[in-house]
Amino acid sequence: MKRKILQMLHQAGTEEYVSGQELCEKLGVSRTAVWKSIQQLKEAGYVIEAVQNRGYRLMSAPDILSEGEMASWIRTKWLGHDVRYFTEIDSTNTEAKRIAEETQGREGNGLIVVADMQTSGKGRRGRSWSSPHGTGLFFTILLKPDIDPANAPMLTLVKALSVVKGIMEVTNLEPRIKWPNDVVLNGKKIVGILTEMSAQVDYVNHIVVGTGINVHQTEFPEEIAKTATSLDIELKKQGKELQISRAQLLAAILKKFEHYYEIYLQTQDLSVLTEEYNRLLVNCGQKVRVLDPLGEFEGQALGIDTRGELVVETEKGAVKVSSGEVSVRGIYGYV
């Protein structure tokens, strides 16, 4: 019941009241039951104003990642209707893979694993991801699509596009995508994405798409301090005092991902999304250094093609770069 009350209060916003009578009628409970739930929400840190003959108004909410708070924000058709929340876990990707292996068929498709802290957060190419309590948004989407396994890597790009759009909606900041799996603000990393797949030769068992977002961090470990930033840091630089709700940010990203993912499924490529993606690609039109295990080279990034490969113009002509074990850097630094 508290979840439904929260959902109605969030939908009303901070300027509108929800009458006690409306809550009673929609929830099928007594005024006393509503009052008790409101008191419990207040004890959890929600500031709720009660005015006679007007009802209840949510004035502010704590930045918590409870299942009730997340569910009160989520407005998707199918994605994220099952949310598994952990205050602490080894890795949301690892947990999502555990769940995938325990479920049959399409069961579990669209499930979300969220953690307030990861003790073994995973980054690309075996790197770790700093995931302290109360600072970031760490979550994984479990998918069981009917697609060719060769097309799965493009989901990293779909997720990056969704994250950028979600952050824009909630914060009005303007992040950009750093191909293939990072999101940056002012030349520094705020988001990392890791996609992992279990598949047969011609059949996908499951795909997990994990995302780590730096939200409230004010400092970083020495080894990444020069290349990392957070949403709070970037908002402060602009003189903004927005209190970011991680649950609201999660919901915005899930809504965007559901939209772009459904477009992707129609063609199993990025043909419909290429133009929009390239507009947000920080590398596009820039000189880059491609760090390929087979040999480094430099050129000008022209954007991605419909397969999500980065097209780089070199002295010898255009080269298409697949993600895999390849990284791309700016000539003079991280971006």
matplotlib code that plots the C-alpha trace (Angstrom):
import matplotlib.pyplot as plt

x = [0.0, 2.8, 4.2, 0.9, 0.5, 4.0, 3.2, 0.1, 2.0, 4.9, 2.5, 0.8, 4.1, 5.2, 2.5, -0.6, -2.5, -4.0, -7.1, -7.5, -10.8, -9.1, -6.5, -9.1, -11.2, -8.3, -6.7, -9.8, -8.8, -9.9, -8.7, -7.0, -5.0, -4.0, -3.0, -0.8, 1.0, 1.6, 3.1, 5.4, 6.6, 7.3, 9.4, 11.3, 12.3, 9.5, 8.3, 4.5, 2.2, -1.3, -4.0, -7.6, -10.0, -7.2, -5.3, -1.6, 1.3, 4.8, 7.2, 10.4, 11.7, 14.9, 17.3, 16.7, 16.6, 13.9, 11.7, 8.7, 10.5, 11.7, 8.3, 6.6, 8.6, 8.7, 6.2, 7.3, 5.1, 7.0, 10.6, 11.5, 8.2, 10.2, 12.9, 15.4, 17.1, 20.1, 21.7, 25.0, 25.9, 29.0, 27.9, 24.5, 25.6, 26.6, 23.3, 21.3, 23.2, 22.4, 18.7, 18.8, 20.3, 17.5, 14.6, 13.2, 12.3, 11.3, 10.8, 12.9, 12.9, 13.0, 13.9, 16.1, 18.8, 19.7, 22.3, 23.2, 26.7, 28.7, 31.7, 33.0, 31.6, 32.7, 33.9, 34.9, 37.9, 38.0, 38.4, 36.7, 34.0, 34.0, 30.6, 30.4, 27.2, 24.8, 26.7, 25.9, 23.2, 24.3, 21.8, 21.5, 18.8, 18.2, 17.0, 16.1, 15.6, 15.0, 18.0, 21.1, 24.0, 26.1, 23.7, 23.9, 26.9, 24.8, 22.8, 25.6, 25.1, 21.3, 21.9, 24.4, 21.8, 19.2, 21.4, 22.3, 18.7, 17.6, 20.2, 19.3, 15.6, 16.3, 19.2, 19.2, 22.9, 24.3, 26.4, 27.8, 28.6, 32.2, 32.2, 31.6, 30.5, 31.1, 29.2, 31.1, 30.5, 33.0, 35.6, 35.2, 33.5, 30.2, 28.9, 30.2, 28.3, 29.0, 27.1, 27.5, 25.9, 25.2, 24.5, 24.6, 25.8, 22.6, 20.5, 20.8, 20.1, 20.3, 21.9, 22.7, 23.4, 24.9, 25.3, 27.2, 26.4, 28.4, 25.7, 26.7, 30.4, 32.5, 35.9, 37.3, 40.2, 43.5, 43.8, 40.7, 40.4, 41.7, 39.2, 36.0, 33.3, 29.8, 26.4, 26.5, 30.0, 28.9, 25.7, 27.7, 30.0, 26.9, 25.6, 22.6, 21.3, 19.2, 18.8, 19.0, 16.7, 18.4, 15.1, 13.7, 16.9, 16.6, 12.9, 13.8, 16.6, 14.4, 11.6, 14.2, 15.7, 12.4, 11.7, 15.0, 15.2, 11.9, 13.1, 16.3, 14.4, 12.5, 15.7, 18.3, 20.6, 21.0, 19.8, 16.9, 19.1, 22.4, 21.7, 20.5, 23.4, 26.0, 24.6, 25.5, 28.8, 31.7, 34.2, 32.4, 34.4, 37.4, 40.9, 41.2, 43.7, 42.4, 44.0, 43.8, 45.7, 46.7, 48.2, 47.4, 46.4, 45.1, 42.4, 39.3, 36.1, 33.2, 30.5, 29.0, 27.5, 24.2, 26.1, 27.4, 31.0, 33.0, 34.1, 37.6, 39.1, 42.8, 45.6, 44.9, 41.1, 38.1, 38.4, 35.5, 36.3, 34.3, 34.2, 35.5, 38.9, 39.4, 39.4, 39.3, 41.0, 41.4, 44.8, 45.6, 43.7, 40.8, 38.3]
y = [0.0, 2.4, 1.9, 2.8, 5.9, 7.0, 6.5, 8.7, 11.4, 11.4, 11.6, 14.6, 16.4, 18.8, 21.4, 19.3, 17.5, 14.0, 13.8, 11.2, 10.1, 9.5, 7.4, 5.4, 4.8, 3.8, 1.5, 0.1, 0.9, 3.0, 6.5, 5.1, 2.7, 5.5, 7.7, 4.8, 4.4, 8.1, 8.0, 5.2, 7.1, 10.1, 7.9, 6.7, 10.3, 11.5, 15.0, 14.9, 17.8, 17.1, 19.8, 19.4, 19.3, 19.2, 16.0, 15.0, 16.6, 15.2, 18.0, 16.1, 12.5, 10.9, 9.5, 5.9, 2.9, 0.9, -1.3, 0.8, 4.0, 2.6, 1.1, 4.4, 6.1, 3.3, 4.0, 1.3, -1.2, -4.3, -3.4, -3.3, -4.5, -7.0, -5.2, -7.1, -4.7, -5.3, -2.9, -4.7, -7.3, -8.6, -7.5, -6.8, -8.4, -11.6, -11.7, -11.1, -14.1, -16.2, -15.4, -16.1, -19.5, -20.3, -19.3, -21.1, -19.7, -16.1, -16.0, -13.2, -11.1, -7.4, -8.1, -5.4, -6.0, -2.8, -2.4, 0.4, -1.0, -3.5, -5.2, -6.6, -4.2, -5.2, -3.0, -3.7, -5.9, -7.3, -3.9, -3.1, -0.4, 1.7, 1.2, 2.7, 3.0, 5.8, 7.4, 5.8, 4.0, 0.4, -1.8, -4.6, -5.4, -9.1, -9.8, -12.9, -11.8, -13.8, -12.4, -13.6, -13.7, -11.7, -8.8, -8.7, -6.3, -3.5, -3.5, -1.7, 1.2, 1.1, 1.3, 4.2, 6.2, 5.5, 6.5, 9.8, 10.6, 9.7, 11.9, 14.8, 14.4, 14.4, 16.8, 19.0, 18.2, 17.4, 14.2, 12.5, 9.0, 7.8, 4.8, 2.0, 1.9, 5.1, 8.2, 11.4, 15.0, 17.7, 15.2, 12.9, 9.6, 9.4, 6.1, 2.7, -0.1, -3.8, -6.2, -10.0, -12.8, -16.5, -18.1, -21.1, -21.0, -19.6, -18.9, -16.4, -17.9, -14.5, -11.1, -8.9, -5.2, -3.6, 0.1, 2.1, 5.8, 8.2, 10.3, 11.7, 11.1, 14.1, 12.3, 9.3, 6.8, 8.3, 6.0, 7.4, 10.9, 12.6, 10.9, 10.5, 12.8, 12.6, 14.2, 16.1, 17.5, 18.7, 20.2, 22.1, 23.5, 25.0, 26.4, 24.1, 22.7, 19.9, 16.9, 13.9, 11.0, 7.8, 6.1, 8.8, 8.6, 4.8, 5.1, 7.6, 5.4, 2.3, 4.2, 5.3, 1.9, 0.2, 2.6, 2.2, -1.5, -2.1, -0.1, -2.2, -5.5, -4.6, -4.7, -6.2, -3.4, 0.4, 1.5, 3.6, 4.9, 5.6, 9.3, 10.0, 8.1, 10.0, 13.3, 12.4, 10.7, 12.8, 11.1, 12.0, 14.2, 14.1, 12.6, 9.4, 6.7, 3.2, 0.8, -2.5, -5.6, -6.2, -2.7, 0.9, 3.5, 7.0, 8.6, 10.7, 9.2, 9.5, 8.0, 4.5, 2.4, 0.5, -2.4, -0.1, -0.3, 2.9, 4.2, 5.7, 7.5, 6.8, 7.6, 4.3, 4.8, 4.1, 1.3, -0.1, -0.8, -3.4, -3.0, -6.4, -5.8, -2.4, 1.0, 4.4, 7.5, 11.1, 12.0, 14.1, 12.2, 10.1, 11.8]
z = [0.0, 0.8, -2.7, -4.3, -2.0, -3.0, -6.7, -6.4, -4.4, -6.9, -9.8, -8.2, -7.8, -5.1, -5.9, -5.9, -3.1, -3.2, -1.1, 1.6, 0.1, -3.3, -1.7, 0.2, -2.9, -5.2, -2.6, -1.2, 2.4, 5.4, 6.2, 9.2, 7.1, 4.8, 7.8, 9.2, 5.9, 5.7, 9.2, 8.2, 5.1, 7.3, 9.6, 6.6, 5.7, 3.4, 4.1, 3.6, 4.3, 5.4, 5.1, 6.1, 3.2, 0.7, 1.5, 1.3, -0.6, -1.0, -0.3, -0.5, -0.5, 0.7, -1.9, -1.1, -3.3, -1.6, -3.9, -3.0, -3.9, -7.2, -8.1, -7.4, -10.2, -12.8, -15.7, -18.2, -20.1, -19.2, -18.2, -14.5, -13.2, -11.2, -9.2, -7.0, -4.6, -2.4, 0.1, -0.7, -3.2, -5.0, -8.5, -10.0, -13.3, -11.4, -9.5, -12.7, -14.3, -11.3, -11.7, -15.5, -14.9, -12.4, -14.7, -17.7, -21.1, -21.2, -17.4, -15.9, -19.1, -18.1, -14.5, -12.8, -10.2, -8.2, -5.5, -3.2, -3.0, -4.9, -3.3, -6.6, -9.2, -12.7, -15.5, -19.0, -19.8, -16.2, -14.5, -11.2, -10.7, -7.5, -5.9, -2.4, -0.3, -1.1, -3.9, -7.2, -9.2, -9.9, -11.8, -14.3, -16.8, -17.6, -21.1, -23.0, -26.5, -29.6, -31.6, -33.4, -30.8, -33.2, -32.8, -29.0, -28.6, -30.0, -26.8, -25.1, -27.5, -27.0, -23.2, -23.6, -25.7, -23.0, -20.1, -21.8, -22.5, -19.0, -17.4, -19.6, -18.6, -14.9, -14.5, -17.7, -17.9, -21.4, -21.2, -24.3, -25.3, -25.5, -27.8, -27.0, -23.4, -21.5, -20.9, -20.2, -18.9, -19.6, -20.6, -17.6, -17.1, -15.2, -16.5, -17.4, -19.1, -19.2, -21.4, -20.9, -22.8, -22.5, -25.9, -28.1, -31.7, -33.0, -29.8, -26.9, -23.5, -21.8, -21.8, -18.8, -19.3, -16.3, -15.6, -13.0, -12.7, -10.5, -8.8, -5.4, -5.3, -4.3, -4.6, -6.3, -5.8, -6.9, -9.9, -11.6, -10.0, -13.2, -15.5, -13.3, -12.2, -10.8, -11.5, -8.2, -9.1, -12.5, -11.2, -8.5, -11.2, -12.9, -9.7, -9.6, -6.3, -7.7, -5.3, -7.6, -6.8, -7.9, -8.1, -10.4, -12.5, -12.8, -13.9, -16.6, -18.0, -18.0, -19.9, -22.5, -22.7, -23.2, -26.1, -27.9, -27.2, -28.9, -31.9, -32.0, -31.9, -35.1, -37.2, -34.8, -35.7, -35.1, -38.5, -37.0, -34.1, -35.9, -36.5, -33.0, -31.5, -33.6, -32.5, -28.9, -29.7, -28.2, -30.5, -33.7, -35.9, -33.6, -34.0, -32.0, -31.1, -31.4, -28.9, -30.7, -29.4, -33.0, -33.2, -32.4, -35.0, -35.3, -37.4, -37.4, -35.9, -38.4, -36.2, -35.9, -38.7, -38.5, -36.7, -34.0, -35.3, -35.1, -38.5, -38.4, -41.4, -41.6, -44.1, -45.7, -45.8, -43.6, -41.0, -39.1, -35.4, -33.4, -29.6, -28.3, -26.7, -28.5, -26.7, -28.2, -26.7, -27.7, -29.1, -26.0, -23.3, -22.2, -24.6]

ax = plt.figure().add_subplot(projection="3d")
ax.plot(x, y, z, "-o")
ax.set_aspect("equal")
plt.show()
